[in-house]
Amino acid sequence: MVVKIKDKRTIFLFVGIIVALLVWNLSIPGLSLAGRKMFSLTLMTVIFWAAKVADSAYIAALFLMSMLIFEIAPAEEVLSLWTSQTVYLVIGAYLIAAAVERSGLGERIAYKFIIRFVDSYRSIIISIFALTFLLSLIIPHPWPRAFIIMSVMSVVIENAGINQNDASKIGLTVFAASIPISMIFLTGESTLNFMTLEFAGVDLSWGGWLLYMGAPAALAALLTLFVILKLFKAEEKVEINKKKIGQKLLDLGMMSAEEQRTVFWLIAAVVLWMTDSFHGVELGWITLTIAVMMSLPLSGDILKKEDWNQVPIKVLIFLTAAVAIGKVGSLTGMNQWLAQVVLPAETPGNMLYFALMTAGISIVLHMFLGSVIAVMGIAIPAFIIFAESCGINPLVPALFVYTAIGTHYILPFHHLNILVGMGKENGNYSEKSVIKLGIPLTAVAIITVIFEYFWWQFTGLI
């Protein structure tokens, strides 16, 4: 008898509740009552997320409300994300992306790039990485960037008469490229990059992030490009009709006043992001302010009231819950207890071994839990506590964990950047293709972590 998906969800609903009740009422040596309650709710939430009992945001909301109802922590701790810059940077990032799309500027940049540099299947793949890098400077979230690039690639696919199999390879490349390249600049990923710093409890400037993560992320991007070119070769020769692409560009007309105002505010944003160590203003406040300026008469008049619909409340709720795991977990002693139970008694004296151990354990957790942010919320605080005895900068274990799981996926649900690209209306690639790419990318994640160890010795972080 075949079990229906709905029945599986119901089964795991009860599994999660039963596990939570057992842990809630179980006497666990070394774990306080508050920590035990937090651990029970965390386990239930992770089971619900992994089994897809409901949409991740609904599960996150249940987790948040449970902590408040059972008074596990004060509301200001449970909902602490909303008092930080991160939420407002995410909101501003989506609004800025909406402005780039509404004005037509992103499409214009992509068409001009294609006309100049694209003439074969190989150059299409390389151009996707180049465009993603270019747009990561001005659009601080990977999903809007990927969809803008995908819309342009759809024109290229139609223009060149590319078959469905090769088209799906191009689609997968668009969303796969968004992962490592988003790590190069601090504002390249307004969610995960800032979450990492939030979990680490460290303030790092735009330039500081580029110093420590720019080279490792660029290496991960180049290795990802190499793997894609080796594994996903074109079945047929691709010929680009640049006259048709040029016509698309002509159809856009001369650069409009709206596009010019968008360029002005994007330049202002990039300059302010890059110079945050000088002016001292948080990037979240800058990003949302720039987005607001794009909506005002005279200064912008680009964003409209309907563009608020581009801001996904479900993502913000999920982020709030993920941060609460780390924040409240530390407050209740759950993280300290997990570090003692799961990790070795002593921190390895060899930092390279510490890096590999951190990466290995994080990847194993990611394989089972699926969510990058959920694993970060559990693993980063645990490894920071683990490394405290050696006086290791908390940024080091935080970035090791993030690099390992942020560049790792085997199945689509392991990374939201890959998951959002699934489906005919998006990247049109299959789960089989994701697995084919994801398996060698596990080695890429490990190689990147090893490189980080040597790079951070050179830059002085270690």
Disulfide bonds with the S-S distance in Angstrom:
none
